[in-house]
């Protein structure tokens, strides 16, 4: 029998018989405010902040809120199964933890805590290139659990090749290539604090531990950390990359490749032409282009263009189980969640991340059932209307 994620609510109520209540709110939209009270403005702003005046981040939330679910009645929903197949992988639910870098600024257990939480709940963890923990250490924390690697595509071809080889050797099965960050956006919350962790050697663990990166240094990292930081800054991203460059990744990675940051149907079609396996419809949670289209508004067009030819995933703006339902109804195969789990990590380490995963999936399970669905596969555009307001 498939796991009923909704049982988490009964676990909470039963624990309440002894006077215990959840350590964190079950309304995940409250976590950002709690994190802001707990941590300094630098780390909070780095995670919560967005490009420009935040209009794209707000648009992401508004686009999901604008779509309303139309529940259907008297459908057998007593046995439910949230499991899906994504990129050839059997997942217990249509959810993965999105790549978020520099997690040590939120909690000392950093990426390993998030990765262990994902492994404990069976959802994939996507490790950022810009993590504060090396690839191999995160893999060790996860055992044989499902893990994907996010690539920031460096100017240095040998460093990129080395990252891919290390990720493959460490058991990462899917490559997620972020395309929307060839440059860092104008982010006032970071700028006002002059806060960029990388310049302090935080979020550079994969680079500083990489033999190809080290080969480009005159002295070892520990002897001249400033030179290592500047070497990193000089190669971190490459605005000169174009579609033909994807051939290099295809040659050096033998598993599925997913392009993250696709918003235009024509870019999705180019991903198909380049032999990619999937796209993530995403605007980086509103962190890259102020005034950009909301990710949920871009999703239907991308699904219509390529949904029958490659796997369409979604992120940006997801905070609740009903948000996940709406993304599935708009055609996403699965959803990546970012900020909520990072706030859970900040507030309660691994347990906080597990709390976020379980809340999201319990709410999704209940939303499906109460809307007349026993599996994610039956959810579609007919289950939503647009609120004219």
C-alpha positions, 0 to 999 in steps of 0.5 A: 500500500502506498504511503498516505502522507496525510497521516502526518496530521493524525500523528500531530493530533495524537502527539497533542494528547501528551501536550506536544505541539509541532516545534515549527508552524504547519503553515509554511508561509510563516517560516520566513518571518520566524527565520527573520527574527532568528537570523541576521539580516545578511543571511536572511536577505540572501535567501529571502531577497529577490532581484530589484524591488521583488516584483517577480517574487511577488508575481510568482506567488500571485500567479499561483494564488490567482488559480483556484482549485475546483474540487470534485465530489464522490470519487473514490479517494480512500486509497491514494498513491502520490508516487510518480516516475520522473526522468526514469526514477521512481519517486514517492511523491512529485517533489524534490528539494531545489538546489540552494547554495551556501546553506552554512549561513543558515545552519551549521549542519548546512547541506548535509542536514537538508540532504539527510532530511530528503533521504529520510523522506525519500525525496530527491535532494538537488545539491548546488554547485555553490554548496558550503559542503563538498559533493562527496561529503553530501553523498556520504550523508545520503547513503544510497538515496536519490540525489541530483547535482546542480551545475553552475556552468563555469568558464573553465571547461576542466573545472566543469568536467571535474565537477561532472566526474565527481558528481557521477562518482558520488552517485548523483544521477541527474544533472540540473544545469542552471541557465538563468544566472550567467551574471548575478542580478541586482539584489538590493537586500544583499547590496544594502548589507554588502553581503556576498558570502562567496567573497569570504570563501563560503559556498565555494567548497566544491571549487576549493576542493577540486583538483582542476580548480586547484591547478589554476592557483599559484598557491594552495587555497589555505596559503592564499585564500583571497587569491582562491576567492578571486579565481572562483569569482573569475570563473563562476559563471559565463555569459558567453555560453550559447545553445551549441555549448550543451554538446559538451555537457552531453559528452561528459554526462551519461545520465539525464540532463535538465535545464533550469530557468526555462520560461519561453516555449522556444527555449524549451524547444531548443532544449529538445533539439539539444538532446536534453531530457527535461526543463525546470520552468523557473525564474530562480524564485524571482532572484534574477530578473525583476519584472519577469513573467511569473513562473506559473504563468510561463508553465502552460506554454512550455508544457504545450510546446514540449510536454510530450517530448521531455520532462517539465518540472517547476519551481518558483513561488511554491510554499504550500501543498495546494501550490504543488497541486496547481503546478501539477494541474498546469502540467508540471511532472514534479515540483522543486521547493526551495525557500521553505525548506531552507527556513526549516533548516535555519529554524530546526536543522534536519528536523526542520527540513523534514517538517517542511517536506512532511507538511507540504506532502500531507497538504498535497495528499489532502488537497488531492483527495478533497479535490477528487483525485487519488493520484497526481496523474489525474490532475489537469487544467480542468481542475483549475479556474482563474480568479478574475480578481 
